[in-house]
Amino acid sequence: MSVEIKKGELKINKDNILYTLEESHVAYSEPVTNEDDFISSGKVLVNTIKKGDVYEVRLKINVDYDLNYEGGTQLIKSSSAYKLSIINKGGNQITIKLI
């Protein structure tokens, strides 16, 4: 699987995946004042904070799996795509490797 990130960063945590776009000209939800306040949009939780003329947008998906990302914890913008291997080790154990 390939993932291309031209803007923002993708963090893979133990129980969620979080994408942050720091300078968006579009509000993806009603702006909030606290970075921990998310608004539900189906399975995706959205957090939009107004910062001057732009918005910082966070999109979060909580998962029922135990995610283990062996390449660190985050993917940042890059000129080339990241290549990932996703392995289901049975039960709720999923390992993600950068290849």
matplotlib code that plots the C-alpha trace (Angstrom):
import matplotlib.pyplot as plt

x = [0.0, 1.3, 0.4, 1.3, 1.3, 1.7, 0.6, 0.2, 1.2, -0.3, 0.2, -0.4, -1.2, -2.0, -5.8, -6.3, -5.0, -4.7, -4.2, -3.3, -3.4, -2.0, -2.8, -6.2, -8.2, -11.3, -13.0, -14.0, -16.3, -17.6, -14.5, -13.8, -11.4, -10.0, -7.8, -9.3, -12.9, -13.8, -17.1, -18.3, -18.8, -19.7, -16.6, -14.3, -13.9, -13.1, -11.4, -11.1, -9.4, -9.2, -5.7, -5.7, -6.8, -6.4, -7.6, -5.8, -7.8, -7.5, -9.2, -9.2, -10.3, -10.5, -9.9, -10.7, -7.3, -3.9, -1.9, 1.8, 3.7, 7.3, 8.5, 8.0, 4.7, 4.2, 4.5, 5.2, 4.8, 7.2, 7.9, 7.6, 4.9, 5.5, 5.2, 3.5, 2.9, -0.1, -0.1, -3.0, -1.3, -4.7, -7.1, -6.8, -3.0, -2.1, 1.4, 2.2, 5.7, 7.4, 9.0]
y = [0.0, 3.5, 6.7, 10.1, 13.1, 16.5, 18.6, 18.0, 14.9, 11.5, 10.1, 6.4, 5.9, 2.7, 3.2, 5.9, 7.5, 11.3, 13.5, 17.2, 19.9, 23.1, 25.8, 25.1, 27.9, 25.7, 24.9, 21.2, 21.7, 24.3, 25.9, 24.9, 26.5, 23.3, 21.0, 18.0, 18.8, 16.8, 16.8, 13.5, 13.2, 9.6, 7.5, 10.4, 12.9, 16.5, 19.3, 22.7, 25.6, 29.1, 30.5, 34.0, 33.8, 30.0, 26.9, 24.0, 20.9, 17.5, 14.3, 11.4, 7.8, 5.6, 2.0, -1.2, -2.6, -2.5, -0.6, -0.9, 1.3, 0.1, 3.2, 5.6, 7.4, 9.9, 10.4, 14.0, 15.6, 14.1, 14.5, 10.7, 8.3, 6.2, 2.5, 0.7, -3.0, -3.7, -7.1, -8.5, -10.7, -12.2, -10.9, -7.2, -6.9, -5.0, -4.0, -1.3, -1.2, 1.3, -0.6]
z = [0.0, -0.8, 1.1, -0.3, 2.0, 0.3, 3.2, 7.0, 9.0, 9.7, 13.2, 13.9, 17.6, 19.4, 19.2, 16.5, 13.4, 13.4, 10.3, 11.0, 8.3, 9.9, 7.3, 5.7, 4.1, 4.6, 7.9, 7.9, 10.9, 13.2, 14.8, 18.4, 20.9, 22.5, 20.5, 22.4, 21.3, 18.2, 16.3, 14.9, 11.1, 10.8, 11.7, 11.4, 14.2, 13.1, 15.0, 13.4, 15.2, 13.7, 13.7, 12.2, 8.6, 8.3, 10.1, 11.8, 10.9, 12.6, 11.4, 13.7, 13.4, 16.5, 15.9, 17.8, 17.0, 18.8, 16.1, 16.1, 13.7, 13.4, 11.6, 14.5, 15.1, 12.3, 8.5, 7.4, 4.0, 1.4, -2.3, -2.7, -1.5, 1.6, 1.1, 3.9, 4.8, 7.0, 8.7, 10.7, 13.4, 14.5, 17.1, 17.4, 16.7, 13.6, 12.6, 10.1, 8.6, 6.4, 3.5]

ax = plt.figure().add_subplot(projection="3d")
ax.plot(x, y, z, "-o")
ax.set_aspect("equal")
plt.show()
